[in-house]
């Protein structure tokens, strides 16, 4: 949410109140809390990411290997969340999060919860528990690498291209361990 | 720290103050804050885990593969932290953490920081960046699995045995992805 990000950048996350964010966004405080349970959540957009990932894993072709299935999830994230139009917002958000411990903690927990969603969706495809866990962890690592490379924006590649390359590299590296 | 854990169990994490913890442990509040930057930290024991892991990775034989090196780190954790005498404390701590979002967030961040320490130590052994990341993530997953199985305590195996088995399973699963 741009209004919150502007304020966090201008005067710091700690010093910004929910009332100020709501006012800047033209919302009543009660409306704010209907969308976000707390101030931190405004940067993370609720549970939509986990839903996208779960849907994409569920919809992947039955013949896809676990890591190919993860690649479909990364495609969906690129198509629907990490779009070219949002690249700048996401890079700015990254900088705000890096400056605040509370936000780093929330991000860390979000990451775990996203990985758990991916594990659950893979298991429902009949992938074994442990292979689901490993595929989701390798996918999360590829995601993180892709996120860094893509936000950097040195080349104009779309997120899904960057992510699929990262996933290939991660898979190759896992054979070297 | 047992005094803190007792209080968190008795009256909840939120309702317990640092003054109460310090009093129960027979410490001055200022002494408490010399050891722990905040109330949450009392359950996580500062940075000692990251140091143990880094030392063990550094001391592993030069011929060890990345995952064998990770296994040496898990051995050290079992020898020095997850000892049979601490099994009950760790199981109780796990239950307290599971009941509180703030503690889950801190644990998530600790996990990330531990993985980062492992990555750094592997890179200093000359392992490539990406292989270090993958080995550390697979190690972190094996650690999590081992922690669950070992705290459960159904059999009397030591942490390092449980962890090495989990690491073998994780490695085998990564070939199935």
Interface residues (C-beta under 8 A of the other chain):
Chain A: X65 X66 X67 X101 X104 X105 X106 X108 X109 X111 X112 X128 X130 X131 X133 X134 X135 X137 X138 X140 X141 X145 X169 X170 X171 X173 X174 X175 X176 X177
Chain B: X65 X66 X67 X101 X104 X105 X106 X108 X109 X111 X112 X128 X130 X131 X133 X134 X135 X137 X138 X140 X141 X145 X169 X170 X171 X173 X174 X175 X176 X177
